[in-house]
Amino acid sequence: MAAQLVNFPPGALRGSVTVPGDKSISHRALIAGAAGTTPLQIGNLNPGRDVRATREALIALGAHVRIDANDAEVVGGRLLSPAMPLDCMNSGSTARMLLGVCAGANAAARFDGDSSLRRRPMEPVAAQLRAFGAKIETTQGRLPLQLLGTPEIETRHFILLAASAQVKSALLFAGLFAGVSITVDGDRGSRDHTERLLAYLGAELEWDGRTARLSPSRLKGGSITVAGDASAAAFFLTAAAITPGSSIRIRDVGVNPTRTGLLDALRRMGAVIELHNERTRYGEPLADLAVEYHPLEAATIDAITALRAIDEIPLIAIAAAFAAGTTTIAGISDLRTKESDRIAAIERLLEAVGIESSYDRGVLRVVGGRPMPRTMVISTEDDHRIAMAAAVLACAAGPLSVEGADSAEVSFPGFATALAGLQRG
């Protein structure tokens, strides 16, 4: 069957919009609920397929999960070895973090996923959990993999070889479900949603962006509401920043400092972005984001900023295409092993509108200009973020047809409809 083609027209964005619940927090909230023995009510759960993969895997492990639209109730207990393989679909977060959950709970399980997820590396998390005591067999470092159980807890102090919120979270969840102390060193400011959520729910946890220390903890139940997804808001922010005549507001967005690299990058280019109604809710900072069009200038985006915007690098590259001068973006080699090779995908996006770019040893250079479509059809390899980025590019560069645009359902069901609504003003 041919991939779905969606035509995205150019046009300014005006008005206000909300975005789905944060995908990263939604995964973690479901897992935290499964770690407790009293109900956890979760509001504004992300409705995408990735989070569904985590939800269904937890049910297969014995957690009780009730769904009502975008709300959920989770009650945990003792997790059991599932009868069938855990289908992680396209979700690396599901595979890596639940590997830590199962290792801590001593639940034997087979993990698998779709063809895209089977290409992504699992050895970095598997190696750390083997040191914890888990018996794990991978397929040349990838899925499918088999967790045979954790006969005895061994290492409890870990050093991250690379900053990874998923590996860090897998280790913290292993300690939480095993009821043992865990220390994770070597972080460099990766996402701290796990730490914030566990601390809010009563865990004995200390962290400072470099080290996280978790003591044996029992989580409380209660209720939380998931913040709006910063990565989803990023598409509208960037579209408005590059499209003349745009002025929008995005309500109730998470502005966790580990996720605001895109805001910093766009501001360095001259984008006009303001935060209103700033507050903290359930351990996470929130704000309404307002952005309006302003001509952009090239900037240097360092590796630390890029880490805080790792899912938004395609959008930074698109903004750079409209910025006067040459923009450099450092520290992005990990993009080779995302849902697709996102560095190659960025190069294809820019080439499609006549923008020169080059990549060498973790650094992308983009020469800004006047993007105009050279090809009418953009292939996304079913990568949800590349599909939405192509739609953003169309807002300012001209009409583009995006192949595989339905992949946005992974994280942002209704994206195309929401974008069209803003273009209608």
C-alpha positions in Angstrom: 0.0 0.0 0.0 1.4 3.4 -1.0 2.3 5.8 1.9 -0.3 8.5 2.6 0.4 11.9 0.9 -0.8 15.0 2.7 -0.5 18.4 1.0 0.6 21.2 3.4 0.1 24.8 2.1 2.0 27.9 3.0 0.5 30.5 5.3 0.9 32.5 8.5 -0.2 31.1 11.8 -2.5 33.2 14.1 -4.5 32.4 17.2 -4.1 30.1 20.2 -3.8 26.3 20.6 -3.2 23.6 23.1 -1.0 20.5 22.5 -1.3 16.9 23.8 0.1 15.8 27.1 3.9 15.4 27.2 4.9 12.0 25.8 8.0 11.7 28.0 6.1 12.4 31.2 3.2 10.2 30.1 5.4 7.1 29.8 6.9 7.8 33.2 3.6 8.5 34.9 2.2 5.2 33.8 5.3 3.4 35.1 5.2 5.3 38.4 1.6 4.3 38.8 2.5 0.7 38.3 5.1 1.0 41.1 2.5 2.0 43.6 -0.2 0.1 45.5 -2.7 2.9 45.7 -4.4 4.4 42.6 -2.7 7.1 40.6 -5.0 9.3 38.5 -3.3 10.7 35.4 -4.9 13.6 33.5 -4.0 14.7 30.0 -2.1 11.5 29.1 -0.5 11.7 25.7 -2.9 9.9 23.2 -0.2 8.7 20.8 0.9 5.2 19.8 4.2 5.4 21.7 2.4 5.9 25.1 -0.1 3.2 24.2 2.8 0.8 23.8 3.9 1.5 27.4 0.3 1.2 28.7 -0.3 -2.1 27.0 3.0 -3.5 28.1 2.3 -2.6 31.7 -1.1 -4.4 31.5 0.7 -7.4 30.1 3.0 -7.3 33.1 0.0 -7.3 35.5 -0.6 -3.6 36.3 -4.2 -2.4 36.3 -4.7 0.4 33.9 -8.1 2.0 33.2 -8.4 4.5 30.3 -11.1 7.2 29.8 -10.3 9.4 26.8 -7.0 11.1 27.8 -7.3 10.2 31.5 -6.0 7.1 33.2 -6.0 5.3 36.5 -3.1 3.0 37.3 -2.7 0.6 40.2 0.4 -1.5 40.5 1.4 -4.4 42.6 3.7 -7.3 41.9 4.6 -7.4 38.3 4.7 -10.9 36.6 6.5 -12.4 33.7 4.2 -11.9 30.6 3.0 -14.8 28.6 3.6 -13.0 25.3 6.4 -10.7 24.0 6.1 -7.1 25.0 5.3 -5.2 21.8 7.1 -1.8 22.1 5.8 -0.7 18.7 7.9 2.3 17.6 8.8 3.4 21.1 12.4 3.4 22.3 11.2 4.9 25.6 8.9 1.9 26.2 11.7 -0.6 25.4 14.5 0.9 27.4 12.6 2.1 30.5 10.5 -1.1 30.8 13.6 -3.1 30.5 14.7 -1.4 33.7 11.3 -2.0 35.3 11.4 -5.7 34.5 14.9 -6.0 35.7 14.0 -4.5 39.0 10.9 -6.6 39.3 12.7 -9.8 38.3 10.1 -10.4 35.6 11.3 -12.4 32.6 10.2 -10.9 29.3 10.8 -10.8 25.6 10.9 -7.3 24.1 10.2 -6.6 20.4 9.0 -3.7 18.2 8.5 -2.6 14.7 11.1 -2.6 12.0 12.2 0.9 12.8 12.7 0.2 16.5 14.5 -3.0 15.7 17.3 -0.9 14.1 17.8 1.2 17.2 20.6 0.4 19.8 19.6 -1.4 23.0 23.0 -2.4 24.2 23.8 0.8 26.1 20.9 0.1 28.5 21.3 -3.7 28.4 24.9 -3.4 29.4 24.1 -1.3 32.5 21.3 -3.5 33.6 23.5 -6.6 33.2 25.8 -4.9 35.7 22.8 -4.5 38.0 22.4 -8.3 37.8 19.9 -8.8 35.0 20.4 -11.6 32.5 19.8 -10.0 29.1 20.3 -11.4 25.6 20.0 -9.0 22.6 20.0 -9.5 18.9 23.4 -8.0 18.0 22.7 -5.2 20.4 19.1 -4.6 19.2 15.6 -6.0 19.5 14.3 -8.5 19.8 15.8 -9.2 23.2 15.2 -11.5 26.1 15.3 -10.6 29.8 15.7 -13.9 31.7 15.4 -12.3 35.1 17.5 -10.8 37.8 18.7 -13.6 40.1 20.7 -11.3 42.4 21.2 -7.5 42.6 24.8 -6.7 42.0 26.0 -3.2 41.0 24.0 -0.3 42.5 26.3 2.6 41.5 26.4 3.5 37.8 28.2 5.9 35.5 26.6 7.0 32.3 28.9 6.7 29.3 26.7 9.2 27.5 23.9 11.5 28.7 20.7 9.5 28.2 17.5 10.2 30.0 16.2 6.8 29.0 19.2 4.8 30.3 19.2 6.9 33.5 15.5 6.3 34.0 15.8 2.6 33.3 18.3 2.4 36.1 16.2 4.4 38.5 13.2 2.3 37.8 15.2 -0.9 38.3 16.1 0.4 41.8 12.6 1.5 42.5 11.0 -1.8 41.5 13.7 -3.9 43.3 13.5 -1.8 46.4 17.2 -1.0 46.5 19.3 2.2 46.5 20.6 3.3 43.1 23.1 6.0 42.3 23.6 7.2 38.7 26.6 9.5 37.9 27.8 11.1 34.7 24.7 12.8 33.6 25.1 16.1 31.7 21.7 17.7 32.1 19.5 15.1 30.3 15.8 15.2 30.8 14.9 15.0 34.5 11.2 14.1 34.2 11.7 10.8 36.0 13.4 12.5 39.0 10.8 15.3 39.2 7.9 12.8 39.0 9.3 10.3 41.5 10.1 13.1 44.0 6.6 14.6 43.7 5.1 11.1 44.4 7.2 10.8 47.6 10.3 9.0 46.6 13.5 9.6 48.5 15.5 11.0 45.6 18.2 13.7 45.2 19.6 14.9 41.9 21.6 17.9 40.6 21.9 17.3 36.8 25.0 15.2 37.3 24.1 12.6 39.9 20.8 11.0 40.9 20.5 9.1 44.2 17.4 7.0 44.9 16.8 5.3 48.2 14.2 2.5 48.7 10.9 4.3 48.4 7.1 3.7 48.4 5.3 6.0 46.0 2.0 7.6 47.0 -1.1 7.6 44.8 -3.2 10.6 44.2 -3.6 12.6 40.9 -1.4 14.4 38.5 -2.1 16.3 35.2 0.6 16.0 32.5 1.9 19.2 31.1 1.5 20.1 27.4 4.2 18.5 25.3 7.1 20.9 24.7 8.2 18.9 21.7 4.7 19.2 20.1 4.6 22.9 20.8 7.9 23.2 19.1 6.4 22.7 15.7 4.0 25.6 16.0 6.7 27.8 17.7 9.1 27.2 14.8 6.4 27.7 12.1 5.4 31.0 13.6 9.0 32.1 14.0 9.8 31.6 10.3 6.5 32.6 8.6 5.8 36.3 8.1 2.6 37.6 9.6 2.4 34.9 12.3 1.5 35.6 15.9 0.3 32.7 18.2 0.0 31.5 21.8 0.4 27.9 23.0 -1.3 27.3 26.3 -0.1 25.1 29.3 3.2 23.9 27.8 5.9 22.2 29.9 9.0 24.4 30.2 11.3 22.0 32.0 14.8 23.5 31.7 16.1 20.2 30.2 13.6 20.7 27.3 13.9 24.4 26.4 16.9 24.2 24.1 14.7 25.1 21.1 13.5 28.3 22.8 17.1 29.3 23.5 18.2 28.4 19.9 15.4 30.4 18.3 16.0 33.4 20.6 19.7 33.4 19.6 18.5 33.7 16.0 16.3 36.7 17.0 12.9 35.0 17.4 10.4 36.9 19.6 9.2 34.4 22.2 7.6 35.3 25.5 6.6 33.1 28.5 3.3 34.1 30.3 1.5 32.7 33.3 4.6 30.7 34.6 3.9 28.3 37.4 4.8 24.8 38.7 2.3 21.9 38.7 3.0 18.4 39.9 6.7 19.1 40.0 7.0 20.4 36.4 7.2 24.1 35.3 4.5 25.3 32.9 3.8 28.4 30.9 1.9 29.9 28.0 4.2 30.5 25.1 3.7 33.5 22.8 5.7 33.8 19.5 5.5 36.2 16.6 7.4 36.4 13.4 10.7 38.3 13.2 13.5 38.1 10.7 16.2 35.6 11.9 20.0 35.7 11.9 22.4 32.8 11.9 23.6 31.5 15.3 26.0 29.0 16.9 24.1 26.2 18.7 26.5 24.4 21.2 26.3 20.8 22.2 24.7 21.5 25.6 21.9 23.4 24.0 21.5 20.7 21.3 21.1 18.1 24.1 18.2 20.1 25.6 16.6 20.2 22.1 17.6 16.7 20.8 14.1 16.0 19.4 13.9 19.5 17.9 17.1 19.6 15.9 15.2 19.3 12.6 13.3 22.4 13.6 16.4 24.3 14.5 17.8 23.4 11.1 14.6 24.6 9.4 14.8 27.9 11.2 18.4 28.2 10.2 17.3 27.8 6.5 15.5 31.1 6.9 18.2 32.9 8.9 20.7 35.2 7.3 24.2 33.6 7.4 25.5 30.2 8.3 24.2 28.4 11.5 26.2 25.6 13.2 24.6 23.0 15.4 27.0 20.8 17.4 26.7 17.6 19.3 24.0 15.8 17.2 25.6 12.5 16.2 23.0 10.6 18.2 20.4 11.6 15.5 21.8 8.9 13.3 20.0 6.3 15.4 16.6 7.9 16.1 13.4 6.6 14.5 15.2 7.3 11.2 18.6 8.7 10.4 17.5 12.2 11.2 20.7 13.8 10.0 20.1 12.4 6.5 16.4 13.4 6.9 17.4 17.0 7.7 19.7 17.1 4.7 16.8 15.9 2.5 14.4 18.5 3.9 16.8 21.3 3.2 17.8 20.1 -0.2 14.1 19.9 -1.1 13.9 23.7 -0.7 17.3 24.6 -2.2 19.2 25.2 1.1 22.8 24.1 1.4 23.9 22.1 4.4 26.8 19.9 5.4 27.5 17.5 8.3 30.8 16.4 9.7 31.7 14.8 13.0 28.6 15.8 15.0 28.3 19.3 13.6 25.6 20.4 11.1 26.1 23.6 9.1 23.2 25.3 7.4 23.5 28.2 5.0 20.5 30.4 5.2 18.7 31.8 2.2 15.3 31.9 0.6 13.9 28.4 0.7 11.6 27.5 -2.2 10.3 24.0 -3.1 12.4 22.1 -5.7 10.5 18.9 -5.2 6.8 18.7 -4.3 7.0 15.4 -2.4 9.1 14.8 0.7 9.7 11.3 2.0 9.8 10.9 5.8 10.5 7.2 6.3 7.5 7.2 8.6 9.4 9.3 11.2 6.8 11.3 13.0 9.0 14.3 13.8 10.3 14.6 10.3 6.8 14.5 8.9 5.7 17.4 11.2 8.9 19.3 10.5 8.2 19.0 6.8 4.8 20.6 7.4 6.5 23.4 9.3 8.8 24.0 6.4 5.8 24.3 4.1 4.3 27.1 6.1 7.1 29.5 5.0 8.7 27.9 2.0 5.7 27.0 -0.1 3.4 24.0 -0.7 4.8 20.6 0.0 3.4 17.1 -0.2 4.5 14.9 2.7 4.7 11.2 2.3 3.9 9.3 5.5 2.4 12.3 7.3 0.1 9.9 9.2 3.1 8.9 11.3 2.4 12.0 13.4 -0.1 9.8 15.2 2.8 8.4 17.1 3.1 11.5 19.3 0.6 14.1 18.1 -2.8 12.8 16.8 -4.6 15.7 15.1 -1.4 17.6 14.3 -2.4 18.5 10.7 -5.9 19.7 11.8 -4.4 21.9 14.5 -1.9 23.4 12.1 -4.6 24.1 9.6 -6.7 25.8 12.3 -3.9 28.2 13.1 -3.4 29.0 9.4 -7.1 29.9 9.2 -6.5 32.2 12.1 
